[in-house]
């Protein structure tokens, strides 16, 4: 959020990286004002939010997408099933080292894998998408932060396979490397990555990125500024740099229009709460300072005291 801190030097924004389940739990417990999740809140999570009067507001920020690039001369790697990708990429004692073991009839080519880094979010996305549970990538994955280098490497290695973003894959193709974008078969045939197949969910190596806001805290100036920055045109270059697919400038405009209405509503609700609290405090204060009748001040008490004084003999 460098854009936010530059525009709001006096504000403090604390970023915490936790798992999706932990993030949703902390949000619904009122401990987080803004969360970014890889899936919308489930019905159970939304019900937990409602139990604590947390009203979530959701915006889609596009999708994270892992795109595979292979040697253009290797027809075996033009389309791979998720099972074949699991064999090729995930660490295991029986991990094959040759593509002939992965696919029936595949040529005798060594499996050579490339990624931007071993800690890259797209590598994690790839491995998790093709695995039934938590998995890790092979330690033999070669890393280089330059996607053009990865494209050139795959170009020179028949059994090479690299993972990167869709935009980076398009840059590699435009650079003239002899590579191909790999289609993925998740059970319904080969599907190539595109804006359309990512949007409809048919491309298997993608996950949505969802911004979830607490409607109650939208009255906070800091929260309003942070959310507005996230959905601003100025921040769009950061969205593109993160490899997100499916979020365009027109969508950002419509999201900000809806956000303005939420700001107005949140401010009005906050004003109502302040007015109600002020009225309650005023009532309590008035009740505290109102004198109650004392025994000494009543006519009966005065007559009784006078009678006692008359009946008491002088010493």
C-alpha positions in Angstrom: 0.0 0.0 0.0 2.8 2.4 -0.9 0.2 4.6 -2.8 -1.8 5.0 0.4 1.1 5.9 2.7 2.3 8.4 0.2 -1.0 10.2 0.0 -1.8 9.8 3.7 1.5 10.3 5.6 -0.2 10.8 9.0 -2.2 7.6 8.8 -1.1 4.1 9.9 -2.1 1.1 7.9 -1.1 -2.3 9.4 -0.9 -5.2 7.0 -1.1 -8.8 8.3 -0.6 -11.9 6.2 -2.6 -14.9 7.4 -4.4 -17.8 5.8 -7.8 -17.3 4.3 -9.7 -19.1 7.1 -7.8 -17.1 9.8 -8.4 -13.8 7.9 -12.2 -14.5 7.6 -12.4 -15.4 11.3 -10.5 -12.3 12.4 -12.7 -10.2 10.2 -16.0 -11.7 11.5 -14.7 -11.2 15.0 -14.3 -7.5 14.3 -10.5 -7.5 14.6 -9.9 -6.5 10.9 -11.5 -3.7 8.9 -10.4 -4.9 5.5 -9.5 -8.4 4.3 -8.4 -9.7 0.9 -9.4 -13.3 0.4 -9.0 -15.9 -2.4 -12.7 -16.8 -2.2 -15.9 -15.0 -1.1 -17.1 -15.6 2.5 -18.8 -18.9 2.8 -22.4 -19.1 4.1 -21.1 -20.3 7.5 -18.5 -17.4 7.7 -21.2 -14.9 6.7 -23.5 -16.2 9.4 -20.7 -15.8 11.9 -20.3 -12.2 10.8 -24.0 -11.6 11.2 -24.0 -13.0 14.7 -21.6 -10.2 15.7 -23.4 -7.5 13.7 -20.6 -7.4 11.1 -22.0 -6.5 7.7 -19.5 -7.5 4.9 -19.3 -5.6 1.7 -17.5 -7.5 -1.1 -15.6 -6.3 -4.2 -13.8 -8.5 -6.8 -10.3 -7.4 -7.6 -9.9 -9.8 -10.5 -8.1 -13.2 -10.3 -4.6 -14.5 -9.7 -3.6 -16.8 -12.6 -0.8 -19.2 -13.1 0.1 -19.6 -16.8 2.4 -22.3 -18.1 4.8 -21.9 -21.0 6.5 -24.8 -22.7 8.8 -25.4 -25.7 6.9 -24.8 -28.9 8.4 -27.8 -30.5 7.1 -30.2 -27.8 3.6 -31.2 -28.7 3.4 -33.4 -25.6 3.3 -30.2 -23.4 0.7 -28.3 -25.4 -2.0 -29.6 -23.0 -1.5 -31.2 -19.6 -4.0 -32.6 -17.2 -4.0 -31.5 -13.6 -2.8 -35.0 -12.6 0.2 -34.7 -14.9 1.0 -31.3 -13.5 0.8 -32.7 -10.0 3.3 -35.3 -10.9 5.6 -32.8 -12.6 5.6 -30.0 -10.0 4.9 -31.4 -6.5 7.5 -32.8 -4.2 7.3 -36.5 -3.4 9.6 -39.5 -3.0 8.3 -40.8 -6.3 8.5 -37.6 -8.3 9.4 -38.5 -11.9 12.4 -36.9 -13.6 11.3 -37.7 -17.2 8.2 -36.7 -19.1 7.9 -40.2 -20.5 6.9 -41.3 -17.0 4.2 -38.6 -16.7 2.3 -39.1 -19.9 1.7 -42.2 -22.0 3.6 -41.9 -25.3 5.4 -38.7 -24.2 9.0 -38.3 -25.6 12.0 -39.1 -23.5 12.6 -35.6 -22.3 14.0 -34.5 -18.9 11.5 -32.5 -16.7 13.0 -29.1 -16.3 10.9 -26.6 -14.3 11.2 -22.8 -14.1 9.6 -20.2 -11.9 10.2 -16.5 -11.0 11.1 -17.7 -7.5 10.5 -20.7 -5.2 8.4 -18.4 -3.0 6.4 -17.0 -5.9 2.6 -16.8 -5.2 1.9 -18.2 -8.7 4.0 -21.2 -8.1 2.1 -21.8 -4.9 -1.2 -21.3 -6.8 -0.2 -23.9 -9.4 0.9 -26.5 -6.9 -2.2 -26.0 -4.7 -4.6 -26.0 -7.7 -3.4 -29.4 -8.9 -3.2 -31.0 -5.4 -6.0 -32.4 -3.2 -4.5 -30.7 -0.2 -1.5 -28.7 0.9 1.5 -29.4 -1.3 4.9 -28.0 -2.0 6.8 -27.6 -5.2 9.9 -29.6 -6.0 13.1 -28.2 -4.7 14.6 -28.7 -8.2 12.6 -25.8 -9.6 14.9 -23.3 -11.3 14.3 -19.6 -10.4 14.8 -16.3 -12.2 12.9 -13.1 -11.7 13.0 -12.2 -15.4 10.1 -13.9 -17.4 12.0 -13.2 -20.6 14.9 -15.3 -19.3 12.4 -18.1 -18.4 11.0 -17.9 -21.9 14.5 -18.2 -23.4 15.3 -21.1 -21.1 12.2 -23.0 -22.1 13.0 -22.2 -25.7 16.3 -24.1 -25.3 15.1 -27.0 -23.3 12.7 -29.5 -25.0 11.3 -30.7 -21.6 11.2 -27.2 -20.1 8.1 -25.8 -18.4 7.8 -22.4 -16.8 5.1 -20.8 -14.6 4.4 -17.0 -14.8 1.5 -14.5 -15.1 -0.7 -14.2 -18.2 0.7 -10.7 -19.0 4.3 -12.1 -18.6 3.5 -15.0 -20.9 2.1 -12.6 -23.5 5.4 -10.6 -23.2 7.4 -13.7 -23.7 5.4 -14.6 -26.8 5.8 -11.1 -28.1 9.6 -11.3 -27.6 9.7 -14.0 -30.3 10.7 -17.0 -28.1 9.8 -20.4 -29.6 7.4 -21.2 -26.8 3.7 -22.0 -26.4 1.1 -21.3 -23.7 0.0 -24.6 -22.2 -3.7 -25.5 -22.0 -4.9 -27.3 -18.8 -7.3 -30.2 -18.7 -9.1 -30.4 -15.3 -11.5 -33.1 -16.5 -13.5 -31.3 -19.2 -10.9 -31.1 -22.0 -8.1 -28.7 -22.7 -8.7 -25.1 -21.7 -6.3 -22.3 -22.6 -5.9 -19.3 -20.3 -7.7 -16.2 -21.4 -9.7 -13.4 -19.9 -12.9 -15.3 -20.8 -11.9 -18.7 -19.4 -10.5 -17.2 -16.3 -13.8 -15.2 -15.8 -16.0 -18.2 -16.2 -13.8 -20.5 -14.1 -13.1 -23.1 -16.7 -9.3 -22.4 -16.6 -8.2 -24.5 -13.6 -5.0 -22.6 -12.5 -6.7 -19.4 -11.2 -8.3 -18.1 -8.1 -10.3 -14.9 -7.5 -9.0 -12.1 -5.3 -11.9 -10.7 -3.2 -11.8 -7.4 -1.2 -14.1 -7.7 1.9 -15.0 -4.5 3.9 -16.7 -4.1 7.2 -19.6 -1.7 6.5 -19.6 -0.4 10.0 -16.0 0.8 9.9 -16.5 2.5 6.6 -17.3 5.7 8.6 -13.6 5.8 9.6 -11.6 8.4 7.5 -8.6 6.1 7.5 -10.6 3.1 6.3 -12.3 5.2 3.6 -9.0 6.5 2.4 -7.5 3.0 2.3 -10.3 1.5 0.4 -10.5 4.4 -2.0 -6.8 4.1 -2.7 -7.2 0.3 -3.4 -9.9 1.0 -6.0 -8.3 4.1 -7.5 -7.1 4.5 -11.1 -3.6 5.5 -9.6 -3.4 2.1 -8.0 -4.3 0.2 -11.2 -0.7 -0.2 -12.3 -0.1 -2.1 -9.0 -3.0 -4.3 -9.8 -1.5 -5.1 -13.2 1.9 -5.6 -11.7 0.5 -8.2 -9.4 -0.7 -10.2 -12.4 -4.4 -9.8 -11.7 -6.7 -10.6 -14.6 -10.3 -9.4 -15.1 -10.3 -6.0 -13.4 -10.4 -3.0 -15.7 -10.6 0.8 -15.3 -14.4 0.9 -16.1 -15.0 -1.7 -13.3 -13.0 0.5 -10.9 -15.2 3.5 -11.7 -18.4 1.6 -11.0 -17.0 0.2 -7.8 -16.1 3.7 -6.6 -19.6 5.0 -7.4 -21.0 2.2 -5.2 -18.4 2.9 -2.6 -19.4 6.6 -2.3 -23.0 5.6 -1.5 -21.7 3.3 1.2 -19.6 6.1 2.7 -22.6 8.3 2.9 -24.7 5.6 4.5 -21.9 4.7 7.0 -21.5 8.3 7.9 -25.2 8.7 8.5 -25.3 5.6 10.7 -22.4 6.8 12.6 -24.0 10.2 13.2 -27.2 8.4 14.4 -25.1 6.3 16.9 -23.3 9.4 18.2 -26.7 11.2 18.6 -28.2 8.2 20.5 -25.1 7.9 22.7 -25.2 11.7 23.5 -28.9 11.5 24.3 -28.3 8.5 26.6 -25.5 10.3 28.4 -27.6 13.5 28.8 -30.4 11.5 30.3 -28.1 9.7 32.7 -26.5 13.1 33.8 -29.9 14.7 34.4 -31.0 11.7 36.5 -27.8 11.9 38.5 -28.2 15.6 39.4 -32.0 15.7 40.2 -32.3 16.1 44.1 -34.5 13.6 45.8 -36.9 14.8 48.6 -35.2 14.5 52.1 -36.9 13.5 55.3 -35.9 16.8 56.9 -37.6 18.8 54.3 -41.1 17.3 54.5 -43.9 19.1 56.6 -44.4 16.0 58.7 -40.8 15.8 59.6 -40.8 19.5 60.6 -43.8 19.1 62.9 -42.3 16.0 64.4 -39.0 17.8 65.2 -40.9 20.7 66.7 -42.9 18.4 68.9 -39.8 16.7 70.1 -38.1 20.0 70.9 -41.2 21.1 73.0 -41.4 17.8 74.9 -37.7 17.7 75.8 -37.1 19.3 79.3 -34.3 21.8 79.6 -31.3 20.6 81.5 
